[in-house]
Amino acid sequence: MTDDQLLLADGLEQAFVGLVMRFNVLSPIACYDYDKVIAGYMEDGMTEEEAIEFFEFNVIGAWAGERTPCFIRQMPLSQAIEEAEDE
């Protein structure tokens, strides 16, 4: 893989939402919908808890460099602020 190739998450095509740009990274980064990823794992037979645990350990935990895909949880701004303050 060259530095300008898009890095995709295997098996998560149904959750792909688009590309994001980030400072100091010249090429776009793949972005996936968090809720669709979890729903896909649940359709494959996992419980919600199992799906979240699997996702957090095996997907979010799999750093592949600055082009590692990102995952978005869509929500109103007020909810995002509240959740960020709770962390």
C-alpha positions as CSV (number, residue, x, y, z in Angstrom):
1,M,0.0,0.0,0.0
2,T,1.3,3.4,-0.9
3,D,0.7,6.5,1.3
4,D,-2.0,7.8,-1.0
5,Q,-4.2,4.6,-0.9
6,L,-7.5,4.7,0.9
7,L,-7.4,2.3,3.9
8,L,-10.8,0.5,4.2
9,A,-12.2,-1.6,7.1
10,D,-12.7,-5.2,6.0
11,G,-16.3,-6.4,5.9
12,L,-17.9,-3.0,6.9
13,E,-18.9,-1.8,3.4
14,Q,-22.6,-1.5,4.5
15,A,-21.6,1.1,7.1
16,F,-19.3,3.3,4.9
17,V,-20.5,6.9,4.9
18,G,-17.8,8.8,3.1
19,L,-14.4,10.4,3.4
20,V,-13.0,12.8,6.0
21,M,-10.1,15.2,5.8
22,R,-7.8,15.9,8.7
23,F,-5.0,18.5,9.2
24,N,-1.6,17.3,8.2
25,V,-3.0,14.2,6.4
26,L,-3.1,15.0,2.7
27,S,-5.3,12.1,1.6
28,P,-8.8,11.4,2.7
29,I,-9.7,8.9,5.4
30,A,-12.5,6.4,5.2
31,C,-15.4,7.0,7.6
32,Y,-18.0,4.5,8.8
33,D,-21.2,4.8,10.8
34,Y,-20.8,3.4,14.3
35,D,-24.4,2.4,14.7
36,K,-24.5,0.6,11.3
37,V,-21.3,-1.3,12.3
38,I,-22.8,-2.5,15.6
39,A,-26.1,-3.4,13.8
40,G,-24.2,-5.4,11.3
41,Y,-22.5,-7.4,14.0
42,M,-25.8,-8.0,15.7
43,E,-27.3,-9.2,12.4
44,D,-24.5,-11.7,12.4
45,G,-25.7,-13.1,15.7
46,M,-23.9,-11.0,18.4
47,T,-25.7,-9.4,21.2
48,E,-25.4,-5.6,21.4
49,E,-22.9,-6.0,24.3
50,E,-20.8,-8.5,22.4
51,A,-20.9,-6.3,19.2
52,I,-19.7,-3.2,21.1
53,E,-17.0,-5.1,22.9
54,F,-15.8,-6.8,19.6
55,F,-15.9,-3.4,17.9
56,E,-14.0,-1.5,20.6
57,F,-11.3,-4.2,20.9
58,N,-10.8,-5.4,17.3
59,V,-11.8,-2.4,15.2
60,I,-11.2,0.8,17.2
61,G,-8.2,-0.9,18.8
62,A,-6.6,-1.7,15.4
63,W,-4.4,1.3,14.7
64,A,-2.9,1.1,11.2
65,G,-1.4,4.6,11.0
66,E,-2.6,8.0,10.3
67,R,-4.9,6.7,7.5
68,T,-6.8,4.4,9.9
69,P,-10.5,4.7,9.2
70,C,-12.7,6.7,11.5
71,F,-16.1,5.9,12.9
72,I,-18.9,8.5,13.5
73,R,-21.7,8.3,16.0
74,Q,-24.3,10.7,14.7
75,M,-26.2,12.7,17.3
76,P,-27.3,16.2,18.2
77,L,-24.6,18.7,19.3
78,S,-26.1,18.9,22.8
79,Q,-25.8,15.1,23.2
80,A,-22.2,15.1,22.0
81,I,-21.3,17.9,24.4
82,E,-22.9,16.0,27.3
83,E,-21.2,12.7,26.4
84,A,-17.8,14.4,26.0
85,E,-18.2,16.0,29.5
86,D,-19.0,12.6,31.0
87,E,-15.8,11.0,29.7
